[in-house]
Amino acid sequence: SEVLAAEAVSCLNRAMAALRDIWEEIGIPEEQRLERTDVVRKHIKSLLDMMVAEEESLKERLLKSIAVCRKELDTLCRELQLGPFETEEESTILQMEKNLRTCVEVLQKQKRDRRQELKALQEQDRALCDILCTALFTIDAGSVPSLEDLDRYRRHVASLNTLKEQRREEFVNNKRQIILLMEELDHTPDTSFERDVVCEDEEAFCLSEDNIMALQNLLQQLEARRALNEAVCAELRARILALWERLQVPQEERESSA
């Protein structure tokens, strides 16, 4: 920079010397030369003052940006539950402003990512709770979730998904058996719950704990009715067989009746 400054002074001296030579060749009087030299001085001074003012303005903007970034970093660190941000005090103003601005952008992205993941988890949680009739996961939606909060929420949603699949499988298996028993017993669904069970839209069935228990109870009731019917049939067959023996009904007639 010192070499460039010396070169600038040299250029200025050469330009002034060239102007003096031109003025001499033209024949401009000494008094007018002084006036013209003062005009040149004022013009150069004005230009340099303007350049200095612009650079001072740049410096002020950088310092203001540093202050704003520091304040925003403090807020982001609190929201993200991170430790205080430390800067390299020995770095230049320009480098410090760039580093702080970059860190603000990184933390802002982390904040956006966490909130987006929280929103996605809440949507999944609401959908699962509607199906399973369970309570929503407790979390402060107004603040930025910590990494630990998000991890607990992920595991909670994963457990609900597992529970949903278990109950769905249990429902499908029990429904299949219930339909077969109803057909075997010639039983027509006569309650709203029974109609919900045999409905073709399996996704519409609420997989609550109460519904799963009611489903098991219905299956047990139908199985008990079938067992009772089988016992009655066995008794009646035994009585028929005894009557055949007493009446000495021929085997051919027995087979046709059977």
Secondary structure, DSSP 4 states (H G I P E B T S, - for coil): -HHHHHHHHHHHHHHHHHHHHHHHHHT--HHHHHHHHHHHHHHHHHHHHHHHHHHHHHHHHHHHHHHHHHHHHHHHHHHTT-PPP---TTS-HHHHHHHHHHHHHHHHHHHHHHHHHHHHHHHHHHHHHHHHT-PPPP--TTSPPPHHHHHHHHHHHHHHHHHHHHHHHHHHHHHHHHHHHHHHHTPPP-SHHHHHHH-S-GGGS---HHHHHHHHHHHHHHHHHHHHHHHHHHHHHHHHHHHHHHHT--HHHHHHH-
